[in-house]
């Protein structure tokens, strides 16, 4: 890597440390929620051009028909565009995006990037709730700005707890993952915990710089309070059912218990994935 490239990366990282992350995200959130026709159309048009958004996949293909940028960003897909893998033994991708990392959790440590890791206990922010995943499996899926931004169930289960965890709002791209220790366990996030036929499962929706909000089907849109908020639920969701959505992009992390499932060998870091496509399978089914 050239000296210029290293310098640019360091400037990018340091800028994130000094910028008022939450204030900036709130300002962006207000703009994204605006229904003023001129403003929202200008933002949608610019965003669509910048990221080459394929509107042919969307249920509403006319981008300017959306009431706000938020509605455009969390747009639904046409029926049949994403089929849910029908094999009862499959674990499916929770979102469109790319694999950041996946594999085994080693004595509670989750691999983030070369030279960086975080603990599942810090990620979930509750030692008791984190315990079942201490030597389990994880997959981290990054949703880029151009992706579909709803998160779905990787496996059928009953939502038993949601835990909102306040935190920072660093960007979640590869550069930041390589340079910010414990990135995903530092950022604001919503932890969703499930009982399944495989035991415990977690899906963690991680916030990021200028992410204007996280929403789940159980909690609605989260209003950051600056404190941990644990809620109890009893909500069954089928494999592939919508779990939540991001208002601007981020990351979903899936956790399973030890010796319950494994990821398919074809998937590596940077593999492109689609919501509903098989990402792994139940170990006992082999």
N, C-alpha and C positions, 0 to 999 in steps of 0.2 A: 504494500500500500504506500502511495506517495505521501510526502510530507504535507502537501496541500489537502489531500483527502483526509488524513488524520486530523489536521487542524479544523477542517469543516465539521467533522464528527464531534470534536470536542466543543466547538462553539455551539453546535446544535444541542448537545447534552447540557452544557452550562446554561444556555438560554432557558431551558425547561426548568432548571433549578431556581432561577430568579424571577421568572414570569409569575404573576399572580394567577395560578392555575384555576382556582375555583371562580374567581371574579370573571376571568376571561370566558370560562365555560358558561357562566350565567348569562353574560352578554350575548354570546353566540346562541344560547338557548332561546332567548327572547326573539332574536332575529329569525331563528328557525321556526318558531311558532307563529310568526306574523302571518296574517291573512290579507295584508295589504297587497292588492293585485300587482302593482308595479314592482314592489320590493320582492315579493316571493317569486314572481316570474323571472326577474333578473337573476336572482340567486339560483333558481332551478336551472335556467338556461346555461349559466356559466358553469355550474357544477356538472351538468349533463355533458357539456362539451369537453371539459377538463378531463373527466374520467371515462369518456366514451361509453356511457350507460346504454345498455341494450334494452330499450323499452318494449321490444316485441315480446319479451317474456312476462311483462306485467299485465295484470288484469285490466288496468286502465293504462293504455299505451300512450295516451296524450299527456305528456308531462305537465303541461300548463293547466290541466283540469283539476289538479290536486289543490286543495284549499290552502296548504302551507308547505313549506319545505319539509317539515317533519312528516307530513302525510305522504309526500313524494318519497322521502327517504325510507320510510317503513312500508312502502307499497307491497301489496300482496301479489303473488304470481298467478298466472292463468292456471286453471285446473288442469292437471295432467303434466305440467311442465316438470315437476319434480315428483317422481314416483317413489314411494316408500318401499324399500326392499321387503319382500313378503316372506323370506325365510324366517321362521320363528326363532332360529338360533343366531340371527345376525344382530350386531350392534351397528347402528347407522350414524353417519355424520350428523351432528346437530345443526349444521349451518353450511351455507356456501362460503368458501374461503380457501385457505391454504393451511396445511399442517405446519405449525411452528416447531413443535417437538411432540414426541409420543414415546411411550415405553413404560418401564417398571419404576415404581416409586421405591427407592432404596432406603430402608429404615427411616421413612418419613421425609426424605429429601427428594424434591422434584427438580429435574433438570430444566433449566431455563434457556441457556445458551452457553457457548464455550466459556468456561471460567465462572459461570454464574448458576446459582440454584436458589431455591426457596423451600421452606418446609410446608408440608400439608397442614400442620397445626397452625402456622401463621396465616396460610391462605384461608382456612375456614374460620380462624379466630376463636376456636373453642376446642380445647384439648379432647374433651369427651366425644364431641361430634366428629372430630378428625381421626380418632383412634382406628376405626375400621379400615381406613385407607393407608395405613402406615407402610405397608409393603405391597400395595395393590398396583393398579395400572392407571396411567393418565394419558390424555391426549389434549393438546392445546391447539385450538383452531383460531386463526387470525382472520377477521373479516375486514377486507380492504374497503375503501370508500365506494367502489363500484359494485360491491356485492349486494345480494339480497340480505336484509338486515333483521330477519326474524330468526329466533333460535327455537329449535324443535327437540323433541324427546329422542335421545339415542336408543332408548329401550323403554318398554312399558313399566310404569311404576306408580306408586302412591306418594304424592308430595306430602311430606310430614312436617318439615320445617323450612322456613326461609329466614335467612340471617343477613340483614343489611350491615355492611362493614364500611364505615367511613375511612377515607384515606386520601392519598395524593392523586394527581391526575397527569402522570407522565404519559407521553406517547407510548404506544405498544408495538412500534415497528422493530425490525431486526437490530437496527443500530442502538436503540434504547435498551433492548433486551440484553445486548452484549455488554452494556456499560453501566446499567443501573442495578445494583445488587437487590435481589428479592423483589423485582419489579411487580410481578402479578400479586404478590402478597402485601404490597405497599399501596397499590391503587385502590380507589373506591370500588366496591363490588357487591353483588348480590349472590349469596350462596343458597342454592336450592338443593335440599336433601330428600332422598326417596327411599322407600322400601320397595324392593323388586324381588323376583324369584331368584335372582343372583345374590341377594343380600342388599347391602347399602350401595347407593349410587349418588353421586353429587354432580350437579352442573353449576359451574360458577361463571356468572356474567361479570366480566371485568370492565370497569370504566376506563376512560383515557382522556387525554388532552382534548378539550372542546366537545367531549361527548355531553350532549345536553340532557341526557336522562337514560335510565334503565327502567323497563316495565316488565312485569310478569303477569300471567293470567290470574294469579292468586292475590297479588298485592296492588295491581294497577301500577301507575307510574310512580316511581320512588321519589319522595321529596327528601333530599339530604338533610339530616338533622344534626350531624356531627357526633352521633353516638350509636352504639350497637343497638339494633332492633331485631329481636327474635320473635317470630310469629309461628304458631302451630297451625297445621292444616291437616285435612284428610281428603285430598283431591286426586282421584285416579286419572292418569293420562296415558293414552295409548302410544306406542312407538310411532314417532312421526308427528304427534300432535304438537301444536304451537305451545311453547313454554313462555317465551318472552320476546322482547325486541330491544334494539339499541336505537337511540336517537343520536345519530352519528356513530361511526364505526368503533369496533373494539375487538374483544377476544372472549371466547367461551372455552372453559376448561372442564373436561369430563373426567370423573374419578370412579374407579370400581375397586372392590375388595380384592384381596390376594387370591390367586388360583381359581378365579371365576370366569375369566374371559381373556382373550388375547387379540392384539391388533393384527390384521392381515399383513403379511410380509411385504406386499407391494407398496405400502405407505411409509414414506420417509419424510424428514423435514423438507419443506417446500413443495410437497405433493399437493396438487390442486384437488379439492374435494367438493362435492355437491351434497346439499341436504337430502337425506333419505337414502343415499347410496351406502352399501355395506362398508364399514370401516374395520370391523372386527367380528368375532364370533364367540359363542359360549364354549368354554374349554370342555365341559362334560359331554358335549355333542359329538366330539371327535370319535 
